Amino acid sequence: MKASEADILFIAGSGELSKGHWQSRWQRKLASAREILPPRGPDCTPEGWTQVLVDAVGASTRPVVLVAHSLGIAAAIHALPKIRHRVAGAFFVSPADLSDQEALLRKQGLSELGALAPYPTVPLSFPSIMIASRNDPHGSFEHAGDIANAWGSFLIDAGQSGHIDVESGHGPWPEGTMVFAQFISRLKPVPLTH
């Protein structure tokens, strides 16, 4: 599949992405990409965030590729029962271990999203990649390996890469770009059904 043949949904971990974040950089280069942010205020609940994803997928005119970082992975996984039939593949980076993220969630104004824990462990019905770091402050490599194994995701060891965000030096993230390009080129289009 070519990137232009898919609606690529970048699911942010929280709030607005900085212009330097790899998700923002990639999104600006892909004409078929959109950024999906968690809702604000009283709608910032697990149900509110998953509904934002369901609506975005419903508005898509092509097969969907999910590109989720950190807490965005949890929102994507919880939305899957309503959207999986439209998803051609998923590219997951730095899954947060929500069982131990109270401080992170409070800091980012997303305290109610802790209810997204635990991650479902049902195998995914589409190809997926999980990229995880060995020194991510928001989730261990073992945790990422456990959920990747449960989902049938191909796990890539990013070594000592922190949370794979701007703070850890991953603005452009060229290695990730190469992996994503190879991944999307191997995806098969899914028929659009509603």
Secondary structure, 3 states (H helix, E strand, C coil): CCHHHCEEEEECCCCCCCCCCHHHHHHHHCCCEEEECCCCHHHCCHHHHHHHHHHHHHCCCCCEEEEEECHHHHHHHHHHHHHHHHEEEEEEECCCCHHHCHHHHHHCCCHHHHHHCCCCCCCCCCCEEEEECCCCCCCCHHHHHHHHHHHCCEEEECCCCCCCCHHHCCCCCHHHHHHHHHHHHCCCCCCCCC
